[in-house]
Amino acid sequence: MPIFVRKSQIKKSFFIFADTFIKNQILASFMANKNNILSLLAMDKIMKKAGAYRVSDEAKEALRDVLEELGDKISKKADELSKHAGRCTIKAVDIHVAAK
């Protein structure tokens, strides 16, 4: 038994497919960068605040990598300090002590 489909239904289903495909591509690009917490715009603002006139994308990515690595180290040390103090919550004091 043949199935008859209207042209309007084909176009609508195609656009739904295309829209879903585009959404999946955008989601995949975000998931590929899931390890990056800090944005490149934030790195640009930090370097311009420090006096830079122009900043390359490579410099932004390098600063982001360094700051995220440093943040991970400080956070792990602060977590150890909070657990040693018998707390589950990391407080500002833990961060300051861990950063020294």
C-alpha positions, 0 to 999 in steps of 0.5 A: 500500500503506497504512502502519500505524503504532501509536499508541505509535510516533506518540507516541514520534516526536512526543516525539522531534520536540518534544525536538529542537525544544526543543533547537534553540530552546535552541541557537539562543538560545545562538548568538544570544549567541555574542559574549558571553563574560562572563556576567551573573552575573559582572557582578552579582558584580563590581558587588556586590563593589564595593558595589552593593546591587541591579543592573539587567540593563541595568547588567549588560549595559552592564558586560559590553559595556564589559569585553569591548570592553576585553578585546578591545583588550588582547588584540589589543595583547598578541598584537602584543607577543608576535609582536614578541617572536618568540613565538606564546604570549601571556604575562602580561607581554604582558597587563600591558604592553598594559593600560598 
